Amino acid sequence: MILDGKMVADLRNEELRKKIIAENLKLTTAIILVGSNPASLVYVKNKIKASKKVGINTKLFNLDETISDAELTKVITNLNNDNEIDGILLQLPLPKHLDDDKFINLINPLKDIDGFTTINQGRLFQKQPTIVSATPQGIINLLNHYKIDVTGLDAVVIGRSQIVGMPIAKLLTDLNATVTICHTKTKDLSKYTKKADLIVAAVGVPKMITANMVKEGVIIIDVGINRLNDKLVGDVDFDEVSKKAKYITPVPKGVGPMTINALLENIYKIKRGV
Ligand code: NAD
């Protein structure tokens, strides 16, 4: 069965749109884009479009590639202090001369709709209410929609990034799955994936998870977005693995739309005091 992220995200976006109207909310996100990385431009455009659809305003700050540390600091500080701005989204990666972590942590955690600040990630790891990064939250929302109970499942998360791998491993652990985290230094990836009831692939290597690496009835969440011969593909060889999987997310129209939806819901949560 295909886990239709696009369909679920559309449903949730529509619910959010109705809530925003019913509660007469004025929500505004500041999006900071430094430079003109083509992939970042596409992501930003999509986020603006998705925000508009649910009635969230966006203000784009498209800053010069050569902006100085001090100037970017000023932009973020001003947005932190601006009562008209509910959420701040800093599109990553920043150009090389700017430190991603430093600027993420300049964002007021109460406006951190990406949930990337040390405070918000710390709160997640201490099981306190917080803004959770959009991709892991979107995955949990998708599992919930299809009533997939992960209690007691052997889950394998491939990838240990701060924005996907680690937080999804934590969320699955909190939902009582038994989680193994695999990464570049894992000696024999198949050894883990073959036994897994649930696999979250968040790697960035096209079609690296093949049918011989998984067992019958596995649940597959494919986070990867890779360009292969001008097509978008995931980290999982969908055509072959889907023959063995009980549930599987497609790429595109799987985790991607769920991520954007979770990002939009984060702004609402922030306005409502998390
Ligand atoms: P990242 O590069 O920060 O992390 C990749 C992780 O994969 C690392 O922890 C690394 O240890 C692990 N890894 C790399 N090669 C490996 C290998 N051969 N075997 C085992 N582990 C390996 O990436 P990220 O930001 O976590 O994103 C991962 C992928 O998900 C990318 O393709 C990215 O584009 C995609 N992504 C998609 C969404 C979405 O909305 N669908 C959101 C975020 C990221």
Residues whose N, C-alpha, C, O or C-beta is under 5 A from the ligand:
A	BS01	NAD	T135 I158 G159 R160 S161 V164 G165 C182 H183 T184 A202 V203 G204 V223 G224 I225 N226 V255 G256 T259
